[in-house]
Amino acid sequence: MKSILEYKDYRAYMQDYYDYRKSHGAFSWREFCKLAGFTSPNFLKLVCMGQSSLSKIKIAPVAKAMELVGYESEYFKHLVLFGNAETDSAKKEALVEMDRIAREHKVRVVDRDAFQYYESWKYPVIRELAPMMPGAQPRKIADECKEYVSAEEVRDILAFLVKAGFLKKDGEKVYTQTEKAVIGSPEALPIAIRSMHKEMGNMAVRAVDRYSASERYFTGMTIGVSEATYSRIVNEIDICSKKIAAIANESDNQDQVYGLNFQLFPFTNKIEGANHA
């Protein structure tokens, strides 16, 4: 079966382990549970089905039952912590540890670059700004940002963007964007992006009073929706965002970096028994 370092779901790994053992000889959920120290003969089956969770205290016995040792056992521990985490910070902490272990053993499982890229508005903004200013010193790039960023931060961010493949260095302080998109595992990227959404939202609030109407565009509405119309609206926003990206990419002479945020969120609870006539 696949290396545990290729997994991001501990239940999937446990199920694959069980299926592998069963396909190579007599093996049952009862035996699996007994090896891990459970009295219930089907508890691990319930875990794999998502009907129960593996507690911290049982991580080590289950890992031992699956003959995981060393870094594999350590990776399994963080795999379980990630799967059971209830907060973004806990999920991120577990993912970073999984990434560290995978990197050390030459397998890249989660995209830690996505976490760093979305850590601050400074990364995507400087990725857009640097190619517009060939030959510019970090201080000059920093001075062109509306929000504060130091020259040292710009220097470090540029180094990261080049190393991670988001920018290509074509000469002394000359940068071009690569084709590479910011990607990550389905588990990692939403957590990273949520942090960026919060930061961008705060910047948008400041922009209301900071810039004149000719420099910024704000509009909003309060609407009643159903589950079906919500899905249709989200789809339209997605289509619109792709069209806007295409329009922006048509230009070869960009001279400013803008942020565009679409926001659709509930003002109320869902009303049960509302009149749908």
C-alpha positions in Angstrom: 0.0 0.0 0.0 1.0 3.6 -0.3 3.4 5.3 2.1 1.6 7.0 5.0 3.3 10.2 4.0 0.9 10.3 1.0 -2.2 10.5 3.2 -4.0 13.5 4.6 -6.9 11.5 6.2 -6.1 9.1 9.0 -9.4 7.2 8.5 -8.5 6.6 4.9 -5.1 5.3 5.9 -6.5 3.0 8.5 -9.1 1.7 6.0 -6.4 1.1 3.4 -4.3 -0.7 6.0 -7.2 -3.0 7.0 -8.0 -3.7 3.3 -4.4 -4.5 2.6 -4.0 -6.9 5.5 -7.3 -8.6 4.7 -6.3 -9.1 1.1 -3.1 -10.8 2.1 -4.6 -13.2 4.7 -7.1 -13.7 7.5 -7.6 -10.4 9.2 -10.7 -8.9 10.8 -11.8 -5.8 12.6 -11.9 -7.8 15.8 -8.3 -8.7 15.4 -7.4 -5.1 14.4 -9.1 -3.8 17.6 -7.5 -6.4 19.8 -4.0 -5.5 18.5 -4.7 -1.9 19.3 -6.1 -2.6 22.8 -9.8 -2.1 22.3 -12.4 -4.3 23.9 -15.0 -3.4 21.3 -14.6 -5.6 18.3 -15.7 -3.0 15.7 -14.6 0.3 17.2 -11.9 0.9 14.6 -14.5 0.1 11.8 -16.7 2.9 13.2 -13.7 5.2 13.2 -13.0 4.5 9.6 -16.6 5.1 8.8 -16.5 8.5 10.4 -18.9 7.5 13.1 -16.3 7.8 15.9 -12.9 9.4 16.4 -9.6 8.2 17.6 -8.6 9.8 20.9 -5.1 11.2 21.6 -4.4 8.5 24.1 -5.2 5.8 21.5 -3.0 7.2 18.7 0.2 5.3 19.8 -1.5 1.9 20.3 -3.2 2.1 16.9 0.0 3.2 15.2 1.8 0.2 16.9 -0.9 -2.1 15.7 -0.3 -1.0 12.2 3.4 -1.5 12.7 4.3 2.2 12.2 7.6 3.2 13.8 9.8 6.3 13.9 8.7 9.1 11.6 5.8 7.1 10.3 4.3 6.9 13.8 4.9 10.6 14.3 3.3 11.4 11.0 0.2 9.3 12.0 -0.1 11.2 15.2 -0.3 14.5 13.4 -2.6 13.0 10.8 -5.0 12.2 13.6 -4.6 15.6 15.3 -5.4 17.2 12.0 -8.4 15.1 11.4 -9.8 15.8 14.8 -8.9 19.5 15.1 -11.8 21.8 15.7 -10.0 25.1 15.0 -8.0 26.5 12.0 -5.0 27.1 14.2 -4.9 23.5 15.4 -5.4 22.2 11.8 -2.6 24.5 10.6 -0.2 23.3 13.4 -0.8 19.7 12.5 -0.4 20.3 8.7 2.8 22.1 9.2 4.2 19.2 11.2 3.0 16.7 8.6 4.8 18.9 5.9 8.0 19.0 8.0 8.1 15.2 8.4 7.2 14.6 4.7 9.9 17.1 3.6 12.6 15.4 5.7 11.8 12.1 4.1 11.6 13.4 0.5 7.8 13.3 0.1 5.8 16.6 -0.2 2.3 16.0 1.0 0.9 19.4 1.9 1.8 22.8 0.5 3.3 24.9 3.2 4.2 27.5 0.7 0.4 28.2 0.5 0.4 29.0 4.2 3.2 31.5 3.9 1.9 33.1 0.7 -1.5 33.8 2.3 0.1 34.8 5.6 -0.2 38.5 4.7 -1.4 40.8 2.0 2.2 41.6 1.3 3.0 38.4 -0.6 0.4 38.7 -3.4 0.7 42.4 -3.6 4.5 42.4 -4.0 4.2 39.5 -6.4 2.1 41.8 -8.6 4.1 45.0 -7.9 7.7 43.8 -8.4 7.4 43.0 -12.1 6.0 46.6 -12.6 9.2 48.1 -11.2 12.2 46.5 -12.9 15.4 47.4 -11.2 13.7 48.9 -8.2 15.3 48.6 -4.7 13.2 47.0 -2.0 12.8 50.4 -0.3 11.2 51.8 -3.4 8.8 48.9 -3.7 7.9 49.3 -0.1 7.2 53.0 -0.5 4.7 52.3 -3.3 2.5 50.2 -1.0 -0.5 51.9 0.6 -0.1 49.8 3.7 3.1 49.8 5.6 5.8 47.2 4.8 9.5 47.6 5.5 12.3 47.3 2.9 13.6 44.3 4.8 10.2 42.5 4.6 10.1 43.2 0.8 13.6 41.7 0.4 12.6 38.6 2.3 9.3 38.3 0.5 10.9 38.6 -2.9 13.4 35.8 -1.9 10.5 33.6 -0.9 8.5 34.3 -4.0 11.5 33.3 -6.2 12.4 30.3 -4.2 8.7 29.1 -4.2 8.4 29.6 -7.9 5.8 32.5 -7.8 8.3 34.9 -9.4 11.2 34.4 -11.7 14.3 36.6 -11.4 15.4 37.7 -14.9 18.2 40.0 -13.9 19.4 42.3 -11.1 16.1 43.2 -9.3 14.1 42.3 -12.4 11.2 40.0 -11.9 8.5 38.3 -14.0 5.5 36.2 -12.8 5.6 32.5 -13.5 2.7 30.5 -14.7 2.6 28.8 -11.4 -0.7 29.3 -9.5 -0.8 29.2 -5.7 -1.9 25.6 -5.0 -2.1 23.4 -2.0 -3.9 20.4 -0.7 -7.7 20.7 -0.4 -7.2 20.5 3.3 -4.5 23.1 3.6 -5.5 25.8 1.2 -8.9 26.8 2.7 -7.3 27.3 6.1 -4.7 29.5 4.7 -7.1 31.5 2.6 -9.5 32.2 5.5 -6.7 34.1 7.2 -6.2 36.2 4.1 -9.9 36.9 3.8 -9.9 38.3 7.3 -6.9 40.6 6.6 -8.4 41.8 3.3 -11.7 42.5 5.0 -10.0 44.8 7.5 -8.2 46.6 4.7 -11.4 47.1 2.9 -13.0 48.7 6.0 -10.1 51.2 6.1 -10.4 51.9 2.4 -13.9 53.3 2.8 -12.6 56.5 4.4 -9.1 56.4 3.2 -9.7 56.7 -0.6 -11.9 59.0 -2.7 -14.8 57.6 -4.7 -12.7 57.9 -7.8 -10.1 55.5 -6.4 -12.3 52.8 -5.0 -15.7 51.3 -5.7 -18.0 49.9 -3.1 -21.5 48.6 -3.5 -23.7 46.4 -1.4 -27.2 45.0 -1.0 -29.3 43.1 1.5 -31.3 40.3 -0.1 -33.5 37.4 0.9 -32.3 34.0 -0.6 -33.1 30.3 -0.6 -30.6 27.5 -0.6 -31.1 27.1 -4.4 -30.7 30.9 -5.1 -27.6 31.0 -2.9 -25.9 28.4 -5.0 -26.9 30.3 -8.2 -25.5 33.5 -6.8 -22.2 31.9 -5.8 -21.9 30.4 -9.3 -22.5 33.9 -10.9 -19.8 35.4 -8.6 -17.4 32.7 -9.6 -18.1 33.3 -13.3 -17.7 37.1 -12.8 -14.4 36.7 -10.9 -13.0 34.6 -13.7 -14.1 37.2 -16.3 -12.5 40.0 -14.3 -9.2 38.0 -14.0 -9.2 37.5 -17.8 -9.7 41.3 -18.3 -6.9 42.1 -16.0 -4.6 39.6 -17.7 -5.3 41.2 -21.2 -3.3 44.3 -20.3 0.5 44.4 -20.7 1.0 47.7 -19.0 -0.3 47.4 -15.5 0.7 50.3 -13.3 -1.1 49.7 -10.0 -2.2 46.8 -7.8 -5.8 46.6 -6.6 -7.6 44.2 -4.3 -11.1 42.9 -5.3 -13.2 41.0 -2.7 -16.7 39.5 -3.2 -18.6 39.1 0.0 -21.8 37.1 0.5 -22.6 36.1 4.0 -25.7 35.6 6.2 -27.2 38.4 8.3 -29.8 36.1 9.9 -30.4 32.5 10.9 -32.3 30.3 8.5 -36.0 30.8 9.2 -37.8 27.4 9.5 -41.3 27.3 7.9 -40.8 30.6 6.1 -43.4 31.4 3.4 -41.9 30.1 0.1 -44.9 31.0 -2.0 
